[in-house]
Amino acid sequence: MSNAKPVTDASFKEDVLDSEILVLVDFWAPWCGPCRMVAPVVDEIAEQYAGQVKVVKLNTDENPAVASQFGIRSIPTLMIFQGGVKVDMVVGAVPKTTLAFTLEKYLKA
């Protein structure tokens, strides 16, 4: 069971852009091998930062509007939003330490 909440084109504004706390969005698709590799890392991040960071997943096949709005060309792409604005992104299957380090920059700010 994933700790990351699925979001859609329809719920993206409410779940991500209107969020009071930092949001990590995992742009993924079911056929993407690296996406499956990074999924457990995303879940661990969701658990570790519960209450500090909202972690959501957006299936780019089912929700093309948001993916094209943010220029997603390769997946997995992990984007960080703060106050409704994209502040950072990490592309590709990255180790947990990389993702945690990237998030920490905004949690300390």
N, C-alpha and C positions, 0 to 999 in steps of 0.2 A: 504494500500500500504506500503510495507516494505521499509525502508531506507537502508537496507543492500543489497548489490549487489550480485546476485548469481554468483558463480564461478564454474568451472568444472575442471576435470583432465587436459584438454587441456589448459585452461587459468590460472591455478594456479600459474605457474612460473611467468608469466607476471603480474598478478594482485596482487600476494602476495609476492613472493620471490624477485621480482625486484622493489617493491614499495619503494619510497623515504621516506614515512612516516610509522609510526607504523600501523600494521594491526591486527585487531581482526577477527579471523575466527571462525564462528559458524558451527561446524560439526553437522548435524541434519538429520532426516528422517521424512517423512510425517506420519508414523504410531506411532511415538514416542510421548507419552503424555507429559513428562517433556520438550521435545523440544518445544512443543506448549506453555507450560507455560513460558519458558524463551524467546520466540520470541519477545514479546512486550518490554521486558527489553533490548534486543539487539537493537531493533529499537530506543528506547529512548537514548541508548548510542551513536548510530550512529548520532542522531540528536544533542545531547549535545556536542559531540566531532568532529562535522563536520569540516573538514579542518586540524584537528590534528591527527585523527585516521581514517583509512579506515576500514569500517566494511563490511565483506562479509560472505555469507552463502554457505556451500558446502553440497549438498545432498549426503550422504554416500551411499545410494542405487544406485544412478545413476553414482557416481564417486568413485568406490572402490579403484582405484590405489592410489590416494592421501591419502585416509583414511588408507589404509594398510601401506603406506610409513611412516606415522606418528604414527602408532600403535594405532589407535583409536579402543578401545574395547567397550567402553560404550558411549552412547550419551544421552543428549547433552554434547559435549566437546567443550570448547571455548579455542582457542589457540591464543597466542599473538606472532607476528613475528616482529622482528626489524632487518633491514638490511639483510633480507633473512634468518634469523636464528630464530628458535623457542626459545623464551626467557621465556615463562611462559605458564601455562595452568590451567584452572578451569574446573572440571568435575561436571556435574549435574546442575539442575536448581538452580541457585544462585540468591540472591537478587541483585538489581541494585547497592547497596552500595558496595558489595563485588567486583563486576566487575569494578566499577569505581575506587575503591581503588587500585586494581591490575593494571589497566591502568595508574593511576597517578604515580606509581613508575617509569614507563618508560618515561613518558612525562617530568618528572622533571629531569631525568638523563641527 
